[in-house]
Amino acid sequence: MRRLLLLASVGVACTKTPTPLVEPTAPATTVPVLDVATTTESEAVPLPARCASLQTCLAMVGDVEIPYSDFAAVYDLKVAKYTARGREIPASADRRYRKSIAERLIYHEMLRQEAQARGLAYDPEALAEREGQQQRGIRDWAKHLERRGETEASLRDMYVSELLEVEILQADGDLEVTTAEVQEDYEKIKANWRSDKPRVRASHILVSLLPADTDPANPPSDAQLKQWEAEAKAEAKAIHDQVKQPGADFAAIAAQKSVGPSARRGGDIGIFTADRMAEEFSRAAFRMKVGQISKPVRTKFGYHIIKLTGAWPAGALPPEALDDQIRERLRQRKLHLGRRLLRERLEAKYEVLDNMLPTLGPEPERRRPRRPATPAEDPQALPPVARR
């Protein structure tokens, strides 16, 4: 059973001093043990000397210390988003940030220890690909990080933890999707895929007209827009030349070059009817043959290089048309559930000393929306309209 070791007295080095749960006393040498199963205190146990204060130590997972500086690097950026606008961070938001950042760092350390104990490791190439996708289309990465309230290291830690979760769940067989599961799901959804219109499936590489970090509050000038348009058009032409080379891997190039969420799927945007896409996009896609790659097509989103990967007439879709989409959806469903259950298992397995928890205080009560007065309660309220 995981135990939470709570400090009775803490020092704080946050930008905004957290409100302690109890009045500060002399530096503590022991801490009460709180059994999360019973939520009753037992006798005090020796406190690790090197993790006696929140000023230097956020938490410990087993014998591994998480330095307070890891927490402050992210927390201070969250607070700075408010101070930059001349505002003080609300108490509820401050508590939420302190709690979520501390819990995130503790969980990341649990994952690291669990993976190490089981001889599992993430794929460095997968990490590099993920980081590349996140930065694509962003011209000022440092400003983007500041706006998000994250650091380069904190984002990398999140990506690494997500990859470690997948490695652990795959090792346990929790992400396996069977043929029987695919067939069962197809029978459930096949009626939803009937259509009186023809459909196609396509992948695309999108070159955006605007940088991903464009600030809506500071719209670019006409000259800047013209420059970006020319740059996007030239980039799209270069990518088109690349994908047309013999043996070129469209999906790999899309993962490397395309902007948007479909890049992680090799550019795949699934099955659609003509009315589901921008007119220019659909006009090009529905004139193509399966396997054909289009020249750059401009829409309001940017320039698209389209590859047609499937085409079907009106009516029902055959199982093979939906097989990979069903498998991916079922895998994502298993991944979502698996991550929650994995976290619960690790929290029960690892002993944690959390120096942040006692500083949080009670969670603020949420204000309930005021119920409108009824005519009986408010004589001035209008009578309800009679139903006909």
C-alpha positions in Angstrom: 0.0 0.0 0.0 1.4 3.4 -1.0 1.7 5.8 2.0 1.7 9.5 1.8 4.1 11.1 4.3 2.9 14.5 5.1 5.0 17.3 6.6 3.6 19.0 9.6 5.7 22.1 8.9 7.0 23.3 5.6 9.0 26.2 4.1 8.0 27.5 0.7 10.0 29.1 -2.1 7.2 29.6 -4.6 6.7 32.9 -6.4 3.4 33.1 -4.4 3.6 31.6 -0.9 1.2 28.7 -0.5 -1.1 28.8 2.4 0.0 26.1 4.9 -2.5 23.6 6.3 -1.2 24.2 9.9 0.6 26.9 11.7 4.4 26.8 11.2 6.4 25.4 14.1 10.0 24.6 14.6 11.6 22.6 11.9 10.2 19.1 12.0 12.3 16.0 12.4 9.5 13.5 12.1 6.3 13.4 10.0 3.0 11.7 10.7 2.1 8.7 8.4 -1.3 9.0 6.8 -2.6 5.7 5.5 -4.7 6.5 2.4 -6.8 3.4 2.9 -8.0 4.5 6.3 -7.1 8.2 6.4 -6.0 7.9 10.0 -2.7 8.9 11.4 -0.3 6.4 13.0 2.9 6.9 14.9 5.5 9.3 13.5 8.5 8.0 11.5 11.9 9.5 10.9 11.9 12.1 8.1 14.7 11.8 5.6 17.1 14.6 6.5 17.8 15.5 2.9 14.1 16.0 2.2 13.0 17.9 5.3 11.9 21.1 3.6 9.8 22.1 0.6 12.3 24.9 0.1 14.7 22.3 -1.5 12.7 19.0 -1.9 9.3 18.7 -3.5 8.8 15.0 -2.8 10.4 11.6 -2.6 9.4 8.4 -4.5 11.0 5.6 -2.6 14.6 6.7 -2.1 14.6 9.1 -5.0 14.3 12.8 -4.3 12.5 15.2 -6.6 14.1 18.7 -6.2 11.9 21.7 -5.6 13.6 23.4 -8.4 11.9 21.1 -10.9 8.5 22.3 -9.6 9.5 26.0 -9.4 10.7 26.0 -13.1 7.1 25.3 -14.2 5.1 26.9 -11.4 6.8 30.3 -11.8 5.9 30.3 -15.5 2.3 29.6 -14.7 2.3 32.6 -12.3 4.1 34.8 -14.8 1.2 34.4 -17.3 -0.9 36.4 -14.8 1.7 38.9 -13.6 2.5 39.8 -17.3 -1.1 41.0 -17.5 -0.9 42.9 -14.3 -3.0 40.4 -12.4 -2.5 38.3 -9.3 -3.1 34.6 -9.7 -6.5 33.6 -8.2 -6.2 31.4 -5.2 -8.1 28.6 -6.8 -5.8 28.6 -9.9 -2.7 28.8 -7.7 -3.8 25.7 -5.7 -4.7 23.9 -8.9 -1.3 24.5 -10.4 0.7 23.6 -7.3 -1.3 20.4 -6.9 -1.2 19.3 -10.6 2.5 20.1 -11.1 3.5 18.2 -8.0 1.4 15.2 -8.9 2.7 15.2 -12.4 6.4 15.2 -11.3 5.7 12.5 -8.7 4.0 10.3 -11.3 6.8 10.8 -13.8 9.2 9.5 -11.3 7.0 6.5 -10.6 7.0 5.7 -14.3 10.7 6.1 -14.6 11.3 3.7 -11.7 8.8 1.2 -12.9 10.3 1.1 -16.4 13.8 0.8 -15.1 12.8 -2.1 -12.7 11.3 -3.9 -15.7 14.1 -3.2 -18.1 11.9 -1.1 -20.4 12.9 2.1 -22.2 11.3 4.6 -24.6 12.4 4.9 -28.2 14.6 8.0 -28.6 13.5 8.3 -32.3 9.9 8.4 -31.2 10.8 11.2 -28.7 12.6 13.2 -31.4 9.7 12.7 -33.8 7.2 13.9 -31.2 9.3 17.0 -30.3 9.7 17.8 -34.0 6.0 17.6 -34.6 5.3 19.9 -31.7 7.7 22.6 -32.9 6.7 22.4 -36.6 5.2 25.7 -37.9 6.2 27.6 -34.7 8.7 30.4 -35.4 9.3 31.6 -31.9 9.6 28.4 -29.8 10.8 30.2 -26.7 7.7 32.5 -26.7 5.5 29.5 -27.4 6.8 27.8 -24.3 6.3 30.9 -22.2 2.7 31.2 -23.4 2.1 27.5 -22.5 3.8 27.9 -19.1 6.2 25.1 -19.7 9.9 24.7 -20.2 11.8 22.6 -22.7 12.7 20.1 -20.0 9.1 19.9 -18.6 7.6 19.2 -22.0 10.3 16.5 -22.7 9.5 14.9 -19.4 5.8 14.7 -20.4 6.6 13.2 -23.8 9.0 10.7 -22.2 6.4 9.7 -19.6 3.7 9.1 -22.3 6.2 6.9 -24.2 7.0 5.0 -21.0 3.3 4.4 -20.3 2.9 2.9 -23.8 6.0 0.7 -23.3 4.7 -0.6 -20.0 1.1 -1.2 -21.2 2.4 -2.9 -24.4 4.6 -5.2 -22.3 1.6 -6.2 -20.2 -0.5 -6.9 -23.4 -3.0 -4.2 -22.4 -3.0 -2.5 -25.9 -3.5 -5.7 -28.0 -6.5 -5.5 -30.3 -7.8 -8.9 -31.6 -9.5 -9.7 -34.9 -12.6 -10.7 -32.9 -12.7 -7.3 -31.3 -12.4 -5.6 -34.6 -15.2 -7.7 -36.1 -17.5 -7.1 -33.1 -16.9 -3.4 -33.4 -17.5 -3.4 -37.1 -20.9 -5.0 -36.6 -21.8 -2.3 -34.2 -20.8 0.7 -36.4 -21.3 -0.5 -40.0 -24.8 1.0 -40.2 -23.3 4.4 -39.3 -21.0 4.2 -42.3 -23.8 3.8 -44.9 -24.1 6.8 -47.2 -26.0 7.8 -50.3 -22.9 9.6 -51.5 -19.5 8.3 -52.8 -16.6 8.4 -50.3 -12.8 8.5 -50.5 -10.0 8.1 -48.1 -6.9 10.4 -48.3 -3.7 11.4 -46.7 -2.3 14.9 -47.0 0.7 17.0 -46.2 -0.3 20.5 -45.1 1.9 23.5 -45.3 0.2 26.2 -43.3 -0.1 29.8 -44.5 0.4 31.2 -41.0 3.0 30.2 -38.3 1.4 28.0 -35.6 2.4 30.6 -33.0 0.7 33.6 -34.7 -0.8 35.8 -32.1 -4.5 36.7 -32.9 -4.1 39.8 -30.9 -1.4 41.1 -33.2 -2.5 40.3 -36.8 0.3 40.3 -39.4 0.6 43.1 -42.0 -0.4 42.6 -45.6 3.3 42.5 -46.5 3.9 39.8 -43.9 1.0 37.7 -45.2 2.2 38.0 -48.8 5.7 36.8 -47.7 4.3 33.9 -45.8 2.1 32.9 -48.7 5.1 32.8 -51.0 7.2 30.8 -48.5 4.3 28.3 -48.0 3.9 27.9 -51.8 7.6 27.3 -52.3 7.8 24.8 -49.5 4.7 22.9 -50.8 6.3 22.6 -54.3 9.5 21.3 -52.8 7.6 18.7 -50.7 5.6 17.7 -53.8 8.9 17.1 -55.7 10.1 15.0 -52.8 7.0 12.7 -52.5 7.0 12.1 -56.3 10.5 10.6 -56.2 10.6 6.9 -56.9 10.3 4.9 -53.7 9.4 8.0 -51.6 7.4 7.1 -48.4 4.5 9.5 -48.3 3.5 8.7 -44.7 7.0 9.2 -43.4 7.4 12.5 -45.2 4.0 13.6 -43.9 5.0 12.7 -40.3 8.2 14.8 -40.8 6.8 17.8 -42.8 3.0 18.2 -42.3 1.4 20.5 -39.9 -1.5 19.4 -37.7 -2.7 16.3 -35.9 -2.9 14.1 -39.0 1.0 14.3 -39.2 1.2 11.7 -36.4 -0.9 9.3 -38.5 1.3 9.7 -41.6 -1.1 12.4 -42.9 -4.2 10.1 -42.9 -7.4 12.0 -42.6 -9.8 9.0 -42.9 -12.9 8.5 -45.0 -15.1 11.4 -46.0 -17.8 12.6 -48.4 -17.2 15.6 -50.6 -19.2 17.9 -48.3 -16.9 17.2 -45.3 -13.8 19.0 -46.7 -13.0 22.4 -48.1 -14.4 22.7 -51.6 -11.0 23.0 -53.3 -9.7 19.9 -51.4 -12.7 17.7 -52.3 -12.7 18.8 -55.9 -9.1 17.6 -56.3 -9.5 14.4 -54.2 -12.7 13.1 -55.9 -11.0 13.5 -59.3 -8.0 11.4 -58.4 -7.4 7.7 -58.7 -6.3 5.5 -55.8 -2.6 5.8 -55.3 -2.3 9.1 -57.1 -0.6 12.2 -55.6 -1.9 15.7 -56.3 0.0 18.9 -57.0 -0.3 21.4 -54.2 -3.9 22.4 -53.6 -4.5 25.7 -51.9 -7.3 26.2 -49.3 -7.8 28.7 -46.6 -5.8 26.5 -44.3 -2.7 26.4 -46.6 -1.3 24.2 -49.3 -2.1 20.5 -49.4 -0.3 17.6 -51.2 -3.0 14.9 -51.3 -2.6 11.2 -51.8 -5.8 9.2 -52.4 -5.7 5.9 -50.5 -9.2 4.5 -51.1 -12.5 5.1 -52.9 -16.0 3.6 -52.5 -19.4 4.1 -54.1 -22.6 5.0 -52.2 -23.9 2.3 -49.8 -22.2 0.3 -47.1 -18.4 0.2 -46.5 -16.8 -3.3 -46.5 -14.9 -4.4 -43.3 -11.5 -4.0 -44.9 -12.2 -0.3 -45.5 -12.6 0.3 -41.7 -10.2 -2.3 -40.3 -7.2 -0.1 -39.5 -9.4 2.8 -38.2 -11.3 0.4 -35.9 -8.0 -1.1 -34.7 -6.6 2.4 -33.9 -9.8 3.5 -32.2 -9.9 0.4 -30.0 -6.2 0.8 -29.2 -6.7 4.4 -28.2 -9.6 3.3 -26.0 -7.4 0.7 -24.3 -4.6 3.2 -24.0 -6.9 5.7 -22.3 -8.2 3.1 -19.8 -4.8 1.5 -19.4 -3.2 4.8 -18.4 -5.7 5.4 -15.7 -5.4 1.9 -14.3 -1.6 2.0 -14.5 -1.5 5.2 -12.5 -3.7 3.7 -9.9 -1.4 0.6 -9.7 1.8 2.7 -9.4 0.3 5.0 -6.7 -0.6 1.9 -4.7 2.8 0.4 -5.2 5.3 3.2 -4.5 5.8 4.9 -1.2 5.7 8.7 -1.7 6.7 11.6 0.6 4.8 14.6 -0.7 5.9 17.9 0.8 3.5 20.0 -1.3 0.3 18.3 -0.1 0.1 19.9 3.4 0.5 23.4 1.9 -2.6 23.1 -0.3 -5.3 23.4 2.3 -8.9 22.5 1.6 -10.2 22.6 -1.9 -12.3 25.8 -2.5 -16.0 25.2 -2.7 -17.5 25.6 -6.2 -20.2 28.2 -6.4 -23.4 26.7 -7.7 -25.3 28.7 -10.3 -28.2 30.6 -8.8 -31.5 28.9 -9.6 -34.0 31.3 -11.3 -36.9 32.3 -9.1 -40.2 30.7 -9.8 -43.5 32.8 -9.8 -44.3 31.4 -6.3 -41.0 32.7 -5.0 -40.9 36.0 -6.9 -44.2 37.8 -7.3 -42.7 39.9 -10.1 -41.6 36.8 -12.2 -43.6 36.3 -15.3 -46.0 33.4 -15.4 -44.9 30.4 -17.5 -46.2 30.2 -21.0 -49.1 27.8 -21.4 -48.2 24.7 -23.4 -50.4 24.1 -26.4 
